[in-house]
Structure formats: structure tokens, C-alpha cells
Amino acid sequence: MGTVEAYPILSYWHSTKPIYSCQFNHQEKNDNKFLTCGGDNKIKIWRNIKTHFQKAKDRINDIEYITTLKGFSKPVNISKFSKCGKYIAGCGDDGYVIIWEKIPTFVIDNFKKVVDDIKELYRIIKYFPVTSLSSNDQVEVYSLDWSPDSNYLIIGYMNTYIKIIDIHDSQQPYLIAKKNHNDVVQGCSWDPKNEMIITMSADRSICIYKPKFNNQNKLQDIKLVNRIVKGEMNLLGKQESIFAQVDFNFFRKLQFSPDGNLLVLPYGIWKTENNVEVNCVHIFHRANLLRGINKPIATIPNLKKRCLCVSFNPNYYQINNNNTVTSHLFSLPYKMIFAIATDDEIMIYDTDNLKCLMRIKNLHYYTIYDMSWNAKGDKIIICSKDGFLSTIDLKNYKFGDLILEEENNNEDDDAMDIDIEINDCKKNLETEVKQKQPTIINLLTVRKK
């Protein structure tokens, strides 16, 4: 346990325009480097969210601006660091996809002889439109994600297509194109184990693809193995819709857990015994996804507002052995921490028993769009339509003893790939609604316009 601070960061981020996406670079653990993108058509890179106090009521935030990446003519909807931290990809309303590569440090050191204030340099390695310039299709891009090896990029479009880019192939703009959704593709996630790709759409479905590689380990194609529209959400086995209907310009930011075992999906719906639809978050296990089982293994119900995005802490933590065996919901040899964001609040959970550890609300005037954990797992940044970022400082909060990466790599693979049976799913769904009222952190009075 411990104390938690949550507060807005007063900085001039994107000319007061909405900030649509934010993400930490997990490869630079000590720098807290992160990027933001938004309505001013730019991607910006920053470093070091540090807070110190001159007086008890006087908080000073130290934010170091690094550089701006330009090239878009319309708002940038999403941008992400690659898993290796070397590349940055961005896309938005103008239908272009741009990929930057960081220039090595020794080149910058030589360039500093001319310009002293250069901190980092990036060069464009791919720049192309989704379709031909003569096309009349709507080609806005709402989602992207990197492959685990940082060689490929999946992007989801307003024209219902998904496409995969080989960033090292200069001969063609994209490698694979598929159309298995009936509406805008609003979210996508690439499995950390490189066995699945998940896409989510405004047609209230998710598609599960399996990548196919050749003998040289080059991606050749992706095969659709399942499309989930409905699932068994009650003990009677009745198939019902499990995702809510939303506007086409809505982001659905789903995410796999760091080990790839769990997939957490935002904006679910669940009908109560009185046939009332409530907002919820659905959790699928990878074994069930690969076997074509449409039923979530757990659900976080009774959310007051729609869930917009999900973000996992990248670290693993020791399980509290004082808990009873039955409280270890997913039977994993460690626990992971994740946050879900609704329109106006953040809730943090652990995977040990889906206990809500805390709830943070009233940080922004308008809708929350995205959030990201830093590499150490002690800070979350949140961006909003109001054009500001806020942060949750968890450095004095203890989730548990940290498991080092080397120790986690030595875990038995059989223990990690748990095959959860359908009967266990029913038990989970019955017990998960019995949650305690979460702690409310830094509940601020916000005057709405």
C-alpha cells in the first residue's frame, strides 16, 4: 500500500487542441520519455515528469520538451513507440501513415557543433497514403499497433480495412490487407507471443487473426480464425451481444497483458437478471481465443460510464501468499496490474482477484482519450479532449514485490499457458460482481462548462 498523488500537469501541450494519444517508451526506463499527439497535426516527444514542492500547496512539474515530428495535414489520432523503442509510427485523419526512426546518438553529437539545442533527431523511413489520392473513400486511421519484433505494423481504417506494413520493405506501402469488419476499425492489438492479432470495430465485433510466417520467419499472411459478436453471458448459455454500439469516431483501445495470457476489451455490455444493460470490461484468455470460444473468462461490471481504453503495467509482481487459493482468479504464478479508463475516471485492478485497488476521478473537464504506464510501473499519464495531460504518481504505493525480468523468463511455460475451462468461466462471472467499493484518490471538485 502507500500514498497516491493524482494531478493535472499545466503545460502547453498541443496548442490547447485535444490530445488523442500518449505513450511511454518502455525501453528508456530511467528517462520517462513519452510522446503525445493531437489536434494540432503534430507528434511531440517529452521527458521526465518530475514533481517537487516549494510549499505544501505549490507543486512544480518539470517537463523537458525534446522534439516535434511533423508531416500530417490533419489531426493525428494515434502514435506509438515500437517495442524496441527505435521507431515511432503515427497516423490520423489525413489518411497518411508515417514512420520515423531515431538517429543514433553519435550523429547528433556531431550535429550539435552547429545547433546546440538539438536533443534527438528522427528521420522518416515510410510515408504513404492509405489509398490512391484519386480515391473518394474515407481513409481516416483510428488504430495501430506494433509487432513484438518491431518489424511490422498493423493499422485499422475507417473504410473497414486492416493493413499490415513491413517497415523494412521499401518496394510496397503495405504487405497484407484484409476486410472482415462491417464498420470502422477502432482498435487493434498484437499478441506479445506473436500468435494472434486482434481487431475491434464499430460493428460490435472482434476479429482474431493468426499470423503465418515462412521458413525465414517473414510474415506472409494472416488467417481469420474467429469473429466474436456474441457470447454466453449468463448461466443459461444464451448468446448475447457483448459489445456496445458507439459512434464511428470512437476509439476502442484494447490491450494484451505483458505475458500475452489475457486480453482486456473496453466498452463491453452485460445484461443483469432484470434485462438491464450495464457498462463493463470483458477479459478473454488466449487459450479460449485460439480455441474459438466466444465467452469471456471474467467481466468487470457495473461501470458508471463507458470504458474507453485499457493499459497494463509492464511489470510482474509477487502474489500475496496470505490469500486463499480460491482468490487467485486466473491461477497465474504472479500478478499483473492494469488500469481501465471511462469518460471521467481511472480504475486500477490486479489480476490476482480482480480487486479494484483505487479509483481516480475528476482530473479532466472533458472525455479521457488515452493513458499509459511508464516502464517502472510507478506513473500513469492520461490525456484528454480538453488538451491537458494529468498524471497518477504511484512511487509511494506498493503493488507487491517486483519480479525481475530474468526471474520471470525462468517460469515454467506450462504454468503460464493456463487452459481455463468453461465451468471455471461461469464461476468467475458469478463471483466477480462481489467487489468492494474502491478507494477514491484525490477527488477534486471540477466545474463543468
C-alpha positions in Angstrom: 0.0 0.0 0.0 1.0 3.6 0.4 0.1 7.1 -0.8 -1.0 8.1 -4.3 -0.9 11.5 -5.9 -3.1 12.4 -8.9 -3.0 15.8 -10.5 -3.1 17.7 -13.9 0.1 18.9 -15.5 -0.2 22.5 -16.5 1.8 22.7 -19.7 1.2 24.0 -23.3 1.0 20.6 -25.0 -0.7 20.9 -28.4 -1.8 24.5 -28.7 -4.9 23.8 -26.5 -6.1 21.2 -29.0 -7.3 17.7 -27.9 -4.7 15.2 -27.1 -5.7 11.9 -28.7 -2.9 9.6 -27.7 0.0 9.3 -25.3 2.6 6.6 -24.6 5.8 6.0 -22.6 8.8 4.5 -24.2 9.5 1.3 -22.1 13.0 0.9 -23.5 14.3 4.0 -21.8 13.3 3.2 -18.3 15.2 5.9 -16.5 14.2 8.8 -18.7 10.4 8.5 -18.6 10.3 9.5 -22.3 6.8 9.7 -23.7 5.0 11.0 -26.8 1.8 12.8 -27.3 -0.2 13.6 -30.5 -3.4 15.6 -31.1 -5.4 18.1 -32.9 -2.6 20.4 -33.9 -1.4 17.8 -36.5 1.8 17.0 -34.7 3.5 14.4 -32.6 5.6 15.7 -29.7 8.2 13.9 -27.6 8.8 14.8 -23.9 10.9 13.6 -21.0 10.9 13.4 -17.2 7.7 14.0 -15.3 9.1 15.1 -12.0 7.3 16.9 -9.2 8.8 18.8 -6.4 7.3 21.2 -3.9 8.4 24.7 -2.8 5.5 24.8 -0.4 2.8 22.3 0.5 0.3 23.9 -1.9 2.9 24.8 -4.6 3.5 21.9 -7.0 6.1 22.4 -9.8 6.2 20.0 -12.7 9.5 19.5 -14.6 8.7 18.6 -18.2 11.5 18.5 -20.8 10.5 19.1 -24.4 12.6 17.0 -26.8 11.3 17.5 -30.4 8.3 17.7 -32.7 7.5 15.3 -35.5 5.7 16.9 -38.4 4.2 15.7 -41.7 0.5 15.5 -41.1 -2.0 17.9 -42.6 -4.9 16.9 -40.2 -5.2 15.8 -36.6 -3.0 12.8 -35.5 -5.3 10.2 -33.9 -2.7 7.8 -32.6 1.1 7.3 -32.4 3.2 4.7 -30.7 6.8 3.7 -30.0 7.8 0.4 -31.4 8.5 -2.4 -28.9 12.3 -1.9 -29.4 11.9 1.8 -28.8 13.7 2.7 -32.0 10.8 3.7 -34.2 7.7 5.9 -33.9 4.6 5.4 -36.0 1.7 7.8 -36.4 -1.5 8.2 -38.4 -4.6 10.3 -38.4 -7.4 12.0 -40.3 -5.4 12.8 -43.4 -5.1 9.0 -44.1 -1.3 9.0 -44.2 0.9 6.7 -42.2 4.4 8.0 -41.2 7.1 6.0 -39.5 10.2 7.7 -38.0 13.5 6.2 -37.0 15.7 7.6 -34.3 19.0 8.8 -35.5 22.0 7.3 -33.5 23.5 9.5 -30.7 26.9 9.9 -32.4 25.3 11.7 -35.4 23.5 14.1 -33.0 26.8 14.8 -31.2 28.4 15.9 -34.4 25.4 18.0 -35.4 25.4 19.8 -32.0 28.5 21.6 -33.1 26.2 23.6 -35.4 23.0 23.6 -33.3 23.4 23.4 -29.6 19.8 22.8 -28.5 19.3 19.6 -30.5 18.3 16.7 -28.1 17.2 14.0 -30.5 16.8 13.6 -34.3 14.4 11.4 -36.2 14.2 10.6 -39.9 11.2 9.4 -41.9 11.6 5.9 -43.2 8.0 5.4 -44.5 5.4 7.9 -45.7 2.4 7.0 -47.7 -1.4 7.4 -48.0 -3.8 4.5 -47.3 -5.3 4.6 -50.8 -4.5 6.4 -54.0 -5.0 10.2 -54.0 -7.8 9.9 -56.5 -9.9 7.7 -54.3 -13.0 9.1 -52.7 -13.0 6.7 -49.8 -12.9 7.9 -46.3 -9.5 6.8 -45.1 -9.1 8.2 -41.6 -7.0 5.9 -39.4 -8.0 5.3 -35.8 -5.7 2.5 -34.6 -2.3 0.9 -34.9 0.0 -1.5 -33.1 3.5 -2.8 -33.4 4.5 -6.5 -33.7 6.7 -7.8 -30.9 9.8 -7.8 -33.0 9.1 -4.2 -34.3 9.3 -5.3 -37.9 5.6 -5.0 -38.7 2.8 -2.5 -38.0 -1.0 -3.2 -38.2 -3.3 -0.3 -38.9 -7.1 0.0 -38.9 -9.0 2.3 -41.2 -12.4 4.0 -41.4 -13.1 2.1 -44.6 -13.2 -1.2 -42.6 -9.8 -2.5 -43.8 -6.9 -3.5 -41.8 -3.4 -3.5 -43.3 0.0 -4.7 -42.2 3.2 -2.8 -43.1 6.6 -4.3 -43.3 8.6 -1.3 -42.2 11.8 -2.6 -43.9 10.2 -3.2 -47.3 10.6 -0.1 -49.5 9.0 -1.6 -52.6 5.4 -1.6 -51.4 3.4 0.5 -48.9 1.8 -2.4 -47.2 2.2 -6.2 -47.0 -1.3 -7.5 -46.2 -4.9 -6.1 -46.5 -8.0 -7.7 -45.0 -11.6 -6.7 -44.8 -13.6 -8.7 -42.2 -15.3 -6.0 -40.4 -18.5 -4.2 -41.5 -17.7 -0.8 -40.0 -14.8 1.4 -38.8 -11.9 -0.4 -37.3 -11.4 1.3 -34.0 -8.8 -0.7 -32.2 -6.2 -3.4 -32.7 -3.6 -5.3 -30.6 -0.7 -7.5 -31.5 -0.2 -10.5 -29.2 3.2 -10.3 -27.3 3.8 -14.0 -28.2 3.2 -13.2 -31.9 0.5 -15.9 -32.3 -2.6 -13.6 -32.6 -3.7 -10.2 -33.9 -7.0 -8.8 -32.5 -9.0 -6.1 -34.2 -12.1 -4.3 -32.8 -14.7 -2.4 -34.8 -17.8 -0.3 -34.6 -19.8 -3.3 -35.9 -19.6 -4.6 -32.3 -17.3 -7.5 -33.1 -13.7 -8.5 -32.6 -11.7 -10.5 -35.2 -8.9 -12.9 -34.2 -6.2 -13.5 -36.8 -3.3 -15.9 -36.7 -0.1 -14.7 -38.4 1.6 -17.1 -40.9 5.3 -17.0 -41.4 7.6 -18.6 -43.9 10.9 -20.5 -43.3 12.8 -17.3 -43.0 10.4 -16.1 -40.3 8.9 -13.4 -42.6 5.2 -12.7 -42.3 3.4 -13.9 -45.4 -0.3 -13.7 -44.5 -2.8 -13.6 -41.6 -5.7 -16.0 -41.3 -9.0 -15.2 -39.7 -9.6 -17.9 -37.1 -12.7 -16.4 -35.3 -15.0 -13.5 -35.3 -16.8 -12.8 -32.0 -20.0 -10.8 -32.0 -21.9 -12.6 -29.3 -21.0 -14.6 -26.2 -22.6 -16.6 -23.4 -23.0 -14.1 -20.7 -25.4 -15.9 -18.4 -25.7 -19.4 -16.8 -28.4 -20.4 -19.3 -26.0 -20.4 -22.1 -27.9 -17.7 -24.2 -25.8 -15.9 -26.8 -26.0 -12.2 -26.4 -24.1 -9.1 -27.8 -21.2 -8.4 -25.6 -20.1 -5.0 -27.0 -22.0 -1.7 -27.1 -22.9 0.3 -30.1 -20.9 3.5 -30.4 -20.3 6.3 -32.9 -17.9 5.7 -35.7 -15.3 8.3 -34.4 -14.8 6.4 -31.1 -11.5 4.9 -30.1 -11.5 1.3 -28.6 -8.1 0.8 -27.1 -7.8 -2.8 -26.1 -4.6 -4.4 -24.8 -3.0 -7.8 -24.1 -1.3 -8.4 -20.8 2.5 -8.3 -20.8 2.7 -12.1 -20.8 0.0 -12.4 -23.6 -2.3 -14.6 -21.5 -5.1 -12.1 -21.0 -6.9 -9.8 -23.4 -8.8 -6.9 -21.9 -11.5 -5.4 -24.1 -13.2 -2.0 -23.4 -16.8 -0.9 -23.9 -18.5 -4.2 -23.1 -22.1 -4.6 -22.1 -23.7 -7.1 -19.8 -27.3 -7.8 -19.1 -28.4 -8.1 -15.5 -31.1 -10.5 -14.3 -33.6 -7.7 -14.9 -32.5 -7.5 -18.5 -30.8 -4.1 -17.9 -27.6 -3.4 -19.9 -24.7 -2.2 -17.8 -21.3 -1.0 -18.9 -18.4 -3.4 -18.3 -15.0 -4.7 -19.4 -14.6 -8.2 -20.8 -11.4 -10.3 -20.2 -10.6 -13.2 -22.6 -7.9 -15.9 -22.1 -5.6 -16.6 -25.0 -6.3 -20.3 -24.8 -10.0 -19.7 -25.4 -9.3 -17.2 -28.2 -7.2 -19.8 -30.0 -9.8 -22.5 -29.5 -12.6 -20.3 -30.8 -14.5 -20.0 -27.5 -16.6 -16.8 -27.6 -17.1 -16.5 -23.9 -15.1 -14.1 -21.7 -13.5 -15.7 -18.7 -14.2 -12.7 -16.5 -16.1 -9.4 -16.6 -15.7 -6.2 -14.6 -19.3 -5.0 -14.4 -21.3 -2.0 -13.2 -19.2 0.8 -14.6 -21.0 4.1 -14.3 -19.9 5.2 -17.8 -18.4 3.5 -20.9 -14.9 2.2 -20.8 -12.7 3.9 -23.4 -9.2 2.3 -23.0 -7.1 -0.3 -21.2 -3.5 0.0 -20.2 -1.3 -2.7 -18.5 1.6 -2.0 -16.1 4.6 -3.7 -17.9 5.9 -5.3 -14.7 5.1 -8.6 -12.8 4.6 -8.7 -9.1 4.7 -11.4 -6.4 1.3 -12.9 -5.4 0.4 -12.3 -1.7 0.6 -15.9 -0.3 -1.7 -14.9 2.6 -4.6 -15.1 0.2 -6.6 -18.2 -0.1 -6.1 -20.4 -3.1 -9.6 -19.7 -4.4 -8.8 -16.0 -4.6 -6.2 -16.4 -7.3 -8.7 -15.9 -10.1 -6.5 -16.7 -13.1 -4.2 -19.2 -11.4 -1.1 -17.3 -12.6 2.2 -17.6 -10.7 2.4 -13.8 -10.5 0.1 -10.9 -10.6 -0.2 -8.1 -13.1 -1.7 -4.6 -12.7 -3.9 -2.8 -15.2 -5.9 0.3 -15.5 -9.2 1.0 -17.3 -10.5 4.5 -18.2 -14.1 5.6 -18.5 -15.1 9.1 -19.6 -14.0 10.7 -16.4 -12.2 8.2 -14.1 -9.4 5.8 -13.9 -9.7 2.4 -12.0 -6.7 0.2 -11.3 -7.0 -3.6 -10.8 -4.8 -6.6 -10.2 -5.2 -9.9 -12.0 -4.9 -11.9 -8.7 -8.5 -11.5 -7.8 -9.8 -8.6 -10.0 -9.8 -6.4 -6.9 -10.2 -2.6 -7.6 -7.3 -1.1 -5.8 -8.2 2.5 -6.4 -10.3 4.9 -8.4 -9.2 8.3 -9.5 -11.7 10.8 -11.0 -12.3 14.5 -11.9 -8.9 15.1 -13.3 -10.2 16.5 -16.6 -13.1 18.7 -17.9 -13.8 16.5 -20.9 -13.5 12.9 -22.1 -10.4 10.9 -21.4 -8.9 9.5 -24.6 -5.8 7.5 -23.7 -3.4 6.6 -20.9 0.0 4.8 -20.5 2.1 3.3 -17.7 5.8 4.1 -17.5 8.4 1.3 -17.6 8.9 1.2 -13.8 5.1 0.9 -13.2 5.0 3.9 -10.8 3.4 6.5 -13.0 0.5 6.8 -15.4 -0.2 9.6 -17.8 -3.7 10.4 -19.0 -4.7 12.6 -22.0 -8.0 14.2 -22.7 -10.2 16.1 -25.1 -9.6 19.2 -23.0 -6.0 19.5 -24.3 -4.3 18.7 -21.0 -2.4 15.7 -19.5 -2.6 14.5 -16.0 -0.5 12.0 -14.1 -1.0 9.4 -11.3 2.1 9.2 -9.2 2.4 5.7 -7.6 6.0 5.8 -6.5 4.9 5.5 -2.8 2.3 2.9 -3.5 3.4 -0.8 -3.3 1.6 -3.3 -5.5 3.8 -6.1 -4.2 7.4 -7.4 -4.6 8.6 -6.8 -8.1 9.6 -9.9 -10.1 12.7 -9.2 -12.1 12.6 -9.9 -15.8 15.2 -12.7 -15.6 13.2 -14.5 -12.9 10.0 -14.2 -14.9 11.7 -15.7 -18.0 12.6 -18.8 -16.0 9.0 -19.5 -15.1 7.6 -22.8 -16.4 5.8 -22.1 -19.7 3.1 -24.7 -18.8 2.3 -22.6 -15.7 1.9 -19.5 -17.9 -0.3 -21.0 -20.6 -3.3 -21.9 -18.4 -6.1 -23.7 -20.1 -9.2 -22.3 -18.4 -12.3 -24.5 -18.7 -15.8 -23.2 -19.4 -17.0 -24.2 -15.9 -14.4 -22.0 -14.4 -15.6 -19.1 -16.5 -19.1 -19.5 -15.1 -17.7 -19.5 -11.6 -15.7 -16.3 -12.3 -18.7 -14.5 -13.7 -20.7 -15.3 -10.6 -18.1 -14.1 -8.1 -16.6 -11.1 -9.9 -19.6 -8.8 -9.2 -19.0 -9.0 -5.5 -16.4 -6.2 -5.4 -15.7 -3.9 -2.6 -16.2 -0.2 -3.0 -12.8 1.1 -4.3 -10.8 3.8 -2.7 -11.3 7.2 -4.2 -8.0 9.1 -4.7 -7.7 12.9 -4.9 -11.4 13.5 -5.6 -11.4 17.1 -6.9 -14.2 19.5 -7.3 -14.5 20.3 -11.1 -16.8 22.8 -12.5 -18.2 21.6 -15.8 -18.9 24.0 -18.6 
